[in-house]
């Protein structure tokens, strides 16, 4: 039913775009505005230094305003007319196969566009103050605009080929931003690591597109989904697993998660943009958008849920052991995205819950990262939470906004995170059977880990005794940094209820993605066994963090931990596993191939050349240039010939 519904909606859209009005027919402006900002700042050079950051901030705001107008246009339509294809131009054509640079404006894509442009705009505003003294500020804002534009291409694409273009654009922009401070070897290394690991995932997405073209004869969403019912199970499973590999790369899911924590070497606004509004959300979008493929391939769909569950727990364990505030938040993102992937792996019943949690997470995680940047700004760029403590008194705005984000993410009842996490828990247990019990229990355990590591972070940073280094004098950040944090904290409080209560967001998305979510029952969420279990692990997580990190003094130097703690602090040996399985065997293979080239191939070629050279030198000695030598040689030859004739006669 979901496949058929999605296909019909995609096939019937946009037949007369000219009649749709200026707002929808000019949806390309959503992408063009930030892309133009990147072009102006990069091509304009130093002439734009004084005002470039203002232009770069204004253009995503313009995209958000245009997206809001499109949303109002869609809301004014009947539900079955809210999916509109907007042709832009013919991208390329080979024989009868044509791919257009067309945009798909529907409830799913516009939800992402609003998140990207709104949160992205706030991060741009924050960056004005955060990067005010950086000599490369103009270039930084150009890269931010490029990042936003690429992500908009990704979520607005009407086909997998154009989606892949945006996918690669996001990878390029992330490389430029993570390695922005190139003079730091750690930043340059982190950028290369993120770029290479993501290329592995990108090959999965590219392989999926190739299989679609070969087996289904199409790459557009509508044509691919229309061909799904007639495709073989093996083909669909292969496409689904390849799409999942691509999602694992962008969304830092196991086994392609190792780049995410190192990516914290970039400026903090980059971390907020990657973790809240752009890069890591791409994988969740891809899975939900390609839902008809996964629904027709249960093995691939189950794999999605398992990968999400494993990543959710692994990320929570890693975040619980990191003393670096940004890396702990990065582990948190890995865990929360895993929860969304798990929900997406439940099929149509989980799509709305996954996207709702993604949107609320975009607000409170952006606020948390910007709050961490505010703390770093006050602590002379220090990131070690063991050298914080007692900051609530000197940074009241950061404390309050960070605190609201903290309460939202751990799932305090009636705050944003509670609504969306409860939705995921409800849908997971609603699957029924062993699978539902395992996945639902995993989400509850993940929620308990979230309560622990976020309480640990909040207590170590803002409460308890001061553990500041000598010479550090923390202070509140300027209004350009605190104002976006205030706006995000408001979303952290109210957005979840707006999306979930009354099922308004579910009703908005359902016709497009074929989702049929359960009705959210507020009373049931408080009285059901798994609702009570979620509240129980919340209390236990906070209590455990209080007992270890607030009830007694926190050591300024991390004590020697148990093997479990060491493994968590070393990211569950993810880097070591990658090195052992891929890097070192690759090095050995490269050395063997290099030796074969040097000693066998080059040896043969060089030996052949040396033989020709030496024989030429030998023959060259016979060519003296003296007539008497040649006459003597001819005489000897004549004598030999004559002697041979005499003997034979």
matplotlib code that plots the C-alpha trace (Angstrom):
import matplotlib.pyplot as plt

x = [0.0, 2.8, 4.7, 1.5, 0.6, 4.0, 4.2, 0.9, 1.7, 5.1, 3.7, 0.7, 2.6, 3.6, 1.9, 1.2, 3.8, 3.1, -0.3, 1.2, 2.1, 5.4, 6.2, 6.3, 7.6, 10.5, 11.4, 14.9, 15.5, 15.8, 19.1, 20.2, 20.3, 22.9, 24.8, 25.0, 26.4, 29.1, 30.0, 30.1, 32.3, 34.7, 35.0, 34.8, 37.9, 39.1, 36.7, 33.9, 35.7, 33.8, 30.3, 30.5, 29.5, 26.3, 25.4, 26.1, 23.8, 21.0, 20.7, 19.8, 17.2, 15.8, 15.6, 13.8, 11.2, 10.7, 10.4, 7.7, 5.8, 5.9, 4.7, 1.7, 1.0, 1.1, -1.1, -3.7, -3.9, -5.7, -3.5, -3.2, -2.0, 0.9, 3.6, 4.7, 7.5, 9.2, 11.2, 14.3, 16.2, 17.3, 20.5, 21.6, 20.2, 21.5, 19.3, 15.9, 17.2, 16.9, 17.7, 16.4, 17.5, 14.0, 12.9, 10.4, 8.5, 6.4, 5.8, 8.9, 11.3, 9.8, 10.1, 13.9, 14.2, 12.6, 14.9, 18.1, 17.3, 16.0, 18.6, 21.3, 20.4, 20.7, 24.1, 25.2, 24.1, 26.0, 29.1, 29.2, 30.3, 32.2, 34.4, 34.6, 38.4, 39.3, 41.2, 39.5, 35.9, 34.8, 36.0, 34.3, 30.9, 31.3, 31.7, 28.7, 26.6, 27.9, 27.1, 23.5, 23.0, 24.4, 22.1, 19.1, 19.9, 20.0, 16.6, 14.8, 16.1, 13.4, 15.7, 18.6, 21.1, 20.5, 20.4, 23.8, 25.1, 23.9, 25.3, 28.8, 28.4, 27.7, 30.9, 33.0, 31.6, 32.2, 35.8, 36.4, 34.8, 36.2, 39.7, 39.1, 41.9, 44.4, 47.4, 46.4, 47.6, 44.7, 42.2, 43.7, 43.8, 40.2, 39.0, 40.8, 39.5, 35.9, 36.3, 37.7, 35.3, 32.4, 33.7, 33.2, 29.6, 29.2, 30.3, 27.4, 24.9, 26.5, 26.2, 22.5, 21.9, 23.8, 21.6, 18.5, 19.5, 20.5, 17.7, 14.8, 15.8, 15.2, 16.7, 13.8, 11.9, 8.5, 9.9, 12.0, 9.1, 6.7, 9.2, 9.6, 6.6, 7.9, 11.6, 13.2, 13.8, 17.6, 17.7, 15.7, 17.8, 21.0, 19.6, 18.5, 21.8, 23.8, 21.5, 22.1, 25.9, 25.5, 23.4, 25.9, 28.7, 26.8, 25.0, 28.0, 26.4, 28.3, 30.7, 31.4, 31.2, 34.9, 35.0, 32.4, 34.3, 37.4, 35.3, 35.1, 38.4, 36.5, 35.0, 32.1, 29.4, 30.5, 29.9, 26.4, 25.6, 26.8, 25.2, 21.9, 20.7, 22.7, 25.1, 24.1, 20.5, 21.1, 21.1, 17.8, 16.3, 17.6, 16.1, 12.7, 12.6, 13.5, 11.0, 9.1, 12.4, 13.0, 9.4, 9.6, 12.9, 12.3, 15.8, 17.3, 14.7, 15.6, 19.2, 18.5, 16.8, 19.7, 22.4, 20.4, 20.0, 23.7, 24.9, 22.5, 24.0, 27.6, 27.2, 25.8, 28.6, 31.2, 29.6, 29.6, 33.4, 34.5, 35.8, 36.0, 32.6, 32.4, 33.3, 30.8, 28.2, 29.4, 28.9, 25.4, 24.6, 25.8, 23.4, 20.4, 20.8, 21.0, 17.6, 16.2, 17.6, 16.1, 12.7, 13.1, 13.9, 10.5, 8.8, 5.9, 4.9, 8.2, 8.8, 6.9, 8.5, 12.0, 11.5, 9.8, 12.8, 15.2, 13.5, 13.4, 17.0, 18.0, 16.9, 18.2, 21.4, 22.2, 21.5, 23.8, 26.6, 26.3, 26.2, 29.4, 31.0, 29.9, 31.6, 34.7, 34.7, 34.7, 37.3, 40.0, 39.0, 39.4, 37.3, 38.1, 35.0, 37.2, 38.6, 35.1, 32.7, 30.7, 30.0, 26.3, 27.1, 29.1, 27.3, 23.6, 22.2, 24.4, 23.5, 19.8, 19.7, 22.0, 20.0, 16.8, 18.4, 19.8, 16.3, 14.8, 17.3, 17.1, 13.3, 11.9, 8.2, 6.4, 9.6, 10.4, 12.6, 10.1, 7.3, 9.5, 11.3, 8.0, 6.8, 9.7, 9.4, 5.7, 6.3, 9.1, 7.1, 4.1, 5.9, 5.2, 7.0, 10.6, 11.7, 9.5, 10.6, 14.3, 14.2, 11.9, 14.1, 17.1, 15.5, 14.7, 18.3, 19.5, 17.3, 18.9, 22.4, 21.3, 20.2, 23.5, 26.0, 24.0, 23.7, 27.4, 28.1, 25.7, 27.0, 30.7, 30.3, 27.9, 27.6, 29.9, 33.2, 35.3, 38.2, 39.4, 43.0, 45.0, 44.5, 41.1, 38.3, 35.0, 32.3, 29.0, 29.1, 28.0, 24.3, 25.1, 25.9, 23.4, 20.3, 20.4, 20.8, 17.7, 15.6, 16.8, 16.0, 12.4, 12.2, 13.7, 10.8, 7.7, 8.5, 7.9, 4.4, 3.6, 4.7, 3.3, 0.2, -2.9, -1.0, -0.7, 2.8, 1.8, -1.2, 1.0, 3.6, 1.5, 0.1, 3.6, 5.6, 2.8, 3.1, 0.3, 1.5, -0.3, -2.2, -0.2, -2.0, -0.7, -2.2, -0.9, 2.6, 2.6, 0.9, 2.1, 4.8, 7.3, 6.4, 7.1, 10.3, 11.5, 10.8, 12.5, 15.8, 15.7, 15.7, 18.4, 20.6, 20.4, 20.9, 24.0, 25.6, 24.8, 26.4, 29.6, 30.0, 28.2, 27.9, 31.7, 34.4, 35.5, 39.2, 40.9, 42.8, 40.9, 41.6, 42.7, 39.6, 38.4, 38.8, 35.2, 35.9, 39.1, 37.3, 34.5, 37.0, 38.8, 35.5, 35.1, 38.3, 36.6, 39.8, 41.9, 39.3, 39.4, 43.2, 43.4, 40.8, 41.4, 44.3, 47.2, 46.1, 45.9, 49.4, 50.7, 48.9, 50.2, 53.8, 53.5, 52.1, 54.9, 57.5, 56.0, 56.1, 59.7, 61.3, 59.3, 57.6, 60.3, 63.0, 61.8, 61.5, 64.8, 66.5, 65.2, 66.4, 69.8, 70.2, 69.4, 71.8, 74.7, 74.3, 74.2, 77.4, 79.0, 78.0, 79.0, 82.6, 82.7, 81.9, 85.3, 85.0, 88.4, 88.6, 91.6, 89.6, 86.7, 89.1, 90.8, 87.4, 86.3, 89.7, 89.1, 85.5, 86.7, 89.4, 86.8, 84.3, 87.1, 88.3, 84.8, 84.4, 87.7, 86.8, 83.4, 84.8]
y = [0.0, 2.4, 1.7, 2.2, 5.4, 6.9, 6.1, 7.6, 10.8, 11.1, 10.3, 12.8, 15.8, 19.0, 18.4, 22.1, 23.8, 27.2, 27.1, 26.5, 30.1, 31.9, 30.3, 26.7, 27.2, 29.1, 26.5, 26.5, 29.8, 27.7, 26.4, 29.3, 31.8, 30.2, 28.9, 32.5, 33.5, 31.0, 32.1, 35.8, 35.3, 32.9, 34.8, 38.2, 37.7, 40.2, 42.9, 41.1, 40.7, 43.6, 42.5, 39.0, 37.4, 39.5, 38.5, 34.8, 35.0, 36.9, 34.4, 31.2, 33.4, 34.3, 30.5, 29.9, 32.6, 31.1, 27.6, 29.0, 30.4, 27.0, 25.3, 27.6, 26.8, 23.1, 23.4, 25.1, 22.0, 18.7, 16.0, 14.1, 17.3, 18.2, 16.4, 18.7, 18.1, 21.3, 21.0, 23.1, 21.9, 18.8, 17.6, 15.0, 12.6, 9.4, 7.9, 7.6, 7.8, 11.4, 12.7, 16.2, 18.6, 18.5, 19.3, 17.3, 19.6, 17.5, 17.3, 15.2, 17.5, 20.7, 19.5, 19.0, 22.3, 24.2, 22.5, 23.1, 26.8, 27.8, 26.1, 26.8, 30.5, 30.6, 28.9, 31.6, 34.3, 32.6, 32.4, 36.2, 36.5, 33.2, 33.8, 37.6, 37.5, 34.7, 35.9, 33.4, 34.4, 35.2, 31.8, 30.2, 31.7, 30.8, 27.2, 27.4, 28.7, 25.9, 23.3, 24.5, 24.7, 21.1, 19.8, 21.5, 19.8, 16.5, 16.8, 18.5, 16.2, 14.4, 11.5, 9.5, 10.9, 14.5, 13.4, 11.9, 15.3, 16.9, 14.0, 14.6, 18.4, 17.8, 15.6, 18.3, 21.1, 19.0, 18.3, 22.1, 23.0, 20.2, 21.1, 24.8, 25.4, 23.6, 24.7, 22.2, 18.8, 17.2, 19.2, 18.4, 14.7, 14.7, 16.3, 13.6, 10.9, 12.1, 12.5, 9.0, 7.1, 8.9, 7.9, 4.2, 4.9, 7.0, 4.0, 2.1, 4.8, 4.9, 1.1, 1.3, 3.8, 1.6, -1.4, 0.7, 1.8, -1.7, -3.8, -1.3, 1.0, 4.2, 6.5, 8.9, 8.3, 7.8, 5.3, 3.3, 3.0, 2.0, -0.8, -2.1, -4.5, -6.3, -6.5, -9.6, -9.9, -10.3, -7.0, -5.1, -6.5, -5.5, -2.0, -1.7, -2.8, -0.5, 2.5, 1.5, 1.6, 5.1, 6.1, 4.7, 6.9, 10.2, 9.5, 7.9, 4.6, 1.3, 0.4, 3.8, 5.9, 6.5, 9.9, 11.7, 12.3, 13.5, 15.9, 18.0, 19.5, 22.0, 25.2, 24.7, 26.2, 23.5, 20.8, 22.2, 22.4, 18.8, 17.3, 19.2, 20.4, 18.8, 16.0, 13.3, 13.7, 12.8, 9.0, 9.1, 11.1, 8.6, 5.6, 7.2, 8.5, 5.1, 3.5, 1.6, -0.3, -1.3, -2.3, -4.7, -6.1, -7.2, -8.5, -5.1, -3.3, -5.5, -4.8, -1.1, -1.5, -3.7, -1.2, 1.6, -0.2, -1.2, 2.4, 3.9, 1.9, 2.2, 6.0, 6.2, 4.2, 6.3, 9.6, 8.4, 8.2, 11.3, 14.3, 16.5, 18.3, 18.3, 14.7, 13.6, 15.5, 13.8, 10.4, 11.6, 12.5, 9.1, 7.5, 9.7, 9.2, 5.5, 5.8, 7.5, 4.9, 2.2, 3.9, 4.1, 0.4, -0.3, 0.5, 2.8, 2.8, 4.3, 6.9, 9.7, 9.0, 9.0, 12.3, 14.0, 13.0, 14.2, 17.7, 18.1, 16.7, 19.4, 22.1, 20.8, 19.4, 22.6, 24.4, 22.1, 22.4, 26.2, 26.2, 24.1, 26.7, 29.4, 27.6, 27.1, 30.8, 31.6, 29.0, 30.0, 27.2, 24.6, 21.4, 19.3, 19.2, 18.2, 21.8, 23.4, 23.4, 26.2, 28.0, 28.5, 31.6, 33.4, 32.2, 32.4, 32.6, 29.7, 27.7, 28.2, 27.5, 24.5, 23.3, 23.3, 21.4, 18.9, 18.4, 17.9, 15.4, 13.2, 13.0, 14.9, 14.6, 17.1, 18.6, 18.0, 15.0, 13.2, 13.3, 12.0, 9.3, 8.1, 7.8, 5.7, 3.5, 3.0, 2.1, -0.3, -2.3, -2.0, -4.2, -7.1, -10.4, -10.9, -8.2, -5.6, -6.6, -6.4, -3.2, -1.5, -2.6, -1.3, 2.2, 2.3, 1.3, 4.0, 6.5, 5.6, 6.0, 9.4, 10.5, 9.4, 11.0, 14.2, 14.6, 13.9, 16.7, 19.2, 18.6, 18.6, 21.8, 24.1, 22.8, 21.7, 23.4, 25.5, 23.6, 26.3, 26.6, 29.5, 32.7, 31.6, 34.2, 32.8, 35.3, 35.3, 35.3, 38.3, 38.6, 37.4, 34.0, 33.9, 35.0, 31.9, 29.7, 31.3, 30.6, 27.0, 26.5, 27.6, 24.9, 22.4, 23.0, 23.3, 21.8, 18.1, 18.7, 20.8, 18.0, 14.9, 16.0, 15.7, 13.8, 16.9, 16.1, 12.5, 13.6, 16.0, 13.4, 10.3, 10.7, 11.3, 8.5, 6.0, 6.0, 4.8, 5.7, 4.8, 7.6, 9.1, 8.6, 11.0, 9.1, 5.8, 7.2, 7.8, 4.6, 1.9, -0.5, 0.8, 4.4, 3.8, 2.0, 5.0, 7.3, 4.8, 4.7, 8.5, 8.8, 6.1, 7.7, 11.1, 9.6, 7.7, 10.8, 12.8, 10.1, 10.1, 13.6, 16.0, 14.4, 14.2, 16.3, 15.7, 15.0, 17.4, 14.5, 11.4, 8.5, 5.2, 3.4, -0.2, -2.0, -1.1, 2.6, 2.5, 0.8, 3.4, 6.3, 4.8, 4.7, 0.9, 0.5, 1.6, 3.1, 0.1, -2.2, -0.1, -0.1, -3.9, -4.8, -2.3, 0.1, -2.3, -5.0, -2.2, -1.1, -4.6, -5.1, -1.7, -2.7, -6.1, -4.4, -1.8, -4.5, -6.4, -3.2, -2.3, -5.7, -7.7, -5.3, -2.5, -5.2, -6.8, -3.5, -2.1, -5.4, -5.4, -1.9, -2.7, -5.7, -3.6, -0.9, -3.3, -5.2, -1.8, -0.8, -4.1, -3.7, -0.1, -1.0, -2.8, 0.4, 2.2, 4.5, 3.5, 2.1, -0.1, -1.8, -2.5, -3.8, -6.1, -7.4, -8.0, -9.8, -12.1, -12.8, -13.6, -16.0, -17.7, -18.1, -19.3, -21.8, -23.1, -23.6, -25.5, -27.8, -28.6, -29.2]
z = [0.0, 0.9, -2.3, -4.4, -2.6, -2.8, -6.5, -7.4, -5.5, -7.2, -10.6, -10.5, -9.3, -11.1, -14.5, -14.8, -12.7, -14.3, -12.7, -9.2, -8.7, -8.2, -4.9, -5.9, -9.5, -8.1, -5.4, -6.9, -5.1, -1.9, -3.2, -5.3, -2.5, -0.2, -3.3, -4.6, -1.2, -1.4, -5.0, -4.1, -1.0, -2.7, -6.0, -4.5, -2.4, 0.2, -1.2, 0.6, 4.0, 5.7, 4.8, 3.5, 6.8, 6.8, 3.3, 4.0, 7.1, 5.3, 2.4, 4.4, 6.2, 2.8, 2.0, 5.3, 4.5, 1.0, 2.5, 5.0, 2.0, 0.3, 3.5, 3.6, 0.0, 0.7, 3.7, 1.5, -0.7, -0.3, 1.2, -2.1, -3.9, -1.6, -3.6, -6.5, -8.9, -10.1, -13.3, -13.4, -16.5, -18.3, -16.6, -19.1, -21.7, -23.2, -25.9, -24.3, -20.8, -19.4, -15.9, -15.0, -12.3, -10.9, -7.4, -5.4, -2.9, -0.5, 3.2, 3.8, 1.8, 3.1, 6.7, 6.2, 4.3, 7.2, 9.7, 7.6, 6.8, 10.3, 12.4, 9.8, 9.9, 13.7, 13.4, 10.9, 13.4, 16.2, 14.0, 13.5, 17.2, 17.4, 14.4, 14.8, 15.2, 12.8, 9.8, 7.5, 8.5, 5.0, 3.7, 6.7, 5.9, 2.3, 3.2, 5.6, 2.7, 0.4, 3.1, 3.4, -0.4, -0.9, 1.8, 0.2, -3.1, -1.3, 0.3, -2.6, -5.4, -7.4, -8.3, -6.9, -9.3, -8.2, -4.6, -5.1, -6.4, -3.2, -1.2, -2.6, -2.1, 1.6, 1.7, 0.1, 2.4, 5.5, 4.4, 4.0, 7.3, 9.5, 8.2, 8.3, 10.7, 8.4, 10.4, 13.0, 12.0, 14.0, 12.0, 8.7, 9.6, 10.9, 7.6, 5.5, 7.8, 7.4, 3.7, 3.1, 5.4, 3.8, 0.3, 1.5, 2.2, -1.0, -3.0, -1.5, -2.6, -6.0, -6.3, -5.3, -8.1, -10.6, -9.6, -10.0, -13.5, -14.5, -13.0, -12.8, -15.7, -13.7, -11.1, -10.5, -7.2, -9.0, -11.6, -9.1, -6.7, -9.5, -10.5, -7.0, -7.0, -10.1, -9.0, -7.6, -3.8, -4.4, -6.3, -3.7, -0.8, -2.7, -3.3, 0.3, 1.8, -0.5, 0.5, 4.1, 3.6, 2.2, 5.2, 7.6, 6.1, 6.3, 9.6, 11.4, 12.0, 12.6, 11.0, 9.4, 12.6, 13.3, 11.7, 13.8, 17.0, 15.2, 13.2, 16.4, 15.4, 13.3, 14.7, 17.0, 14.6, 12.1, 14.7, 15.4, 11.7, 11.0, 14.0, 14.1, 10.7, 7.9, 7.4, 9.9, 9.1, 5.5, 6.2, 8.0, 5.1, 2.6, 4.4, 4.8, 1.3, -0.1, 2.3, -0.5, -1.3, 2.3, 2.8, -0.1, 1.2, 4.9, 5.3, 4.4, 6.6, 9.6, 9.1, 9.2, 12.7, 14.0, 12.8, 14.4, 17.7, 17.9, 17.1, 19.6, 22.4, 21.2, 20.9, 24.4, 25.9, 24.2, 25.2, 28.9, 29.0, 27.1, 29.1, 25.9, 25.9, 22.1, 21.7, 24.4, 22.4, 19.2, 20.9, 21.9, 18.2, 17.1, 19.7, 18.9, 15.1, 15.8, 17.6, 14.5, 12.2, 14.4, 14.1, 10.3, 10.3, 11.8, 8.5, 7.9, 11.6, 12.5, 9.8, 11.5, 14.9, 13.2, 11.5, 14.5, 16.7, 14.0, 14.0, 17.8, 18.0, 15.5, 18.0, 21.3, 19.8, 18.0, 21.3, 23.2, 20.7, 20.6, 24.4, 24.4, 22.1, 24.4, 27.3, 25.2, 24.3, 28.0, 29.0, 26.5, 24.1, 26.7, 26.1, 29.1, 31.4, 34.3, 34.1, 34.2, 37.1, 38.7, 35.5, 36.2, 38.3, 35.7, 32.5, 33.5, 29.9, 28.7, 31.8, 31.3, 27.6, 27.8, 30.8, 28.8, 25.9, 28.5, 30.0, 26.5, 25.3, 28.4, 28.0, 30.9, 30.5, 28.3, 26.9, 23.2, 23.5, 25.7, 23.1, 20.2, 22.3, 23.7, 20.1, 19.1, 22.2, 21.4, 17.8, 18.6, 21.2, 18.8, 16.3, 18.6, 19.1, 19.9, 17.5, 19.1, 22.6, 21.7, 19.9, 22.4, 25.3, 23.4, 23.0, 26.8, 27.6, 25.2, 26.9, 30.3, 28.8, 27.5, 31.0, 32.4, 30.0, 29.6, 33.4, 33.7, 31.2, 32.8, 36.3, 35.4, 33.4, 35.3, 38.9, 41.6, 42.6, 40.2, 38.6, 36.3, 35.1, 36.5, 34.4, 33.0, 33.7, 32.3, 31.2, 29.3, 25.5, 23.4, 22.4, 18.8, 20.4, 23.2, 21.1, 18.8, 21.9, 23.5, 20.3, 20.1, 23.8, 23.2, 20.5, 22.9, 25.3, 23.0, 19.6, 20.5, 21.8, 18.7, 16.4, 18.3, 20.3, 18.2, 15.5, 13.3, 12.1, 11.4, 9.4, 7.4, 6.5, 6.2, 2.6, 1.2, 2.9, 3.3, 7.0, 9.3, 12.8, 16.0, 17.7, 20.5, 23.8, 26.4, 29.4, 28.0, 27.8, 31.6, 32.6, 30.2, 31.4, 28.9, 29.6, 33.3, 32.4, 30.4, 33.3, 35.6, 33.6, 33.3, 37.1, 37.5, 34.9, 36.5, 40.0, 38.9, 37.3, 40.5, 42.7, 40.7, 39.4, 41.8, 45.2, 45.5, 44.0, 40.4, 39.8, 37.5, 36.0, 34.8, 37.1, 35.7, 34.6, 34.3, 31.0, 30.2, 30.8, 28.8, 25.9, 26.0, 26.1, 23.1, 21.2, 21.7, 19.7, 16.5, 15.2, 16.1, 14.4, 11.2, 11.3, 11.9, 9.3, 6.6, 7.0, 7.9, 5.4, 2.9, 3.7, 3.4, 0.1, -1.1, -0.2, -1.9, -5.1, -4.9, -4.6, -7.5, -9.6, -8.5, -8.6, -11.3, -13.7, -13.5, -13.3, -16.5, -18.3, -17.0, -17.8, -21.3, -21.8, -20.3, -22.6, -25.7, -24.4, -23.7, -27.0, -28.8, -27.2, -28.2, -31.8, -31.7, -31.0, -34.3, -36.1, -35.8, -38.9, -40.3, -43.9, -43.1, -40.4, -42.7, -45.5, -43.0, -41.8, -45.4, -46.1, -43.1, -44.3, -47.8, -46.5, -44.3, -47.3, -49.6, -47.0, -46.5, -50.2, -50.5, -47.7, -49.1, -52.6]

ax = plt.figure().add_subplot(projection="3d")
ax.plot(x, y, z, "-o")
ax.set_aspect("equal")
plt.show()
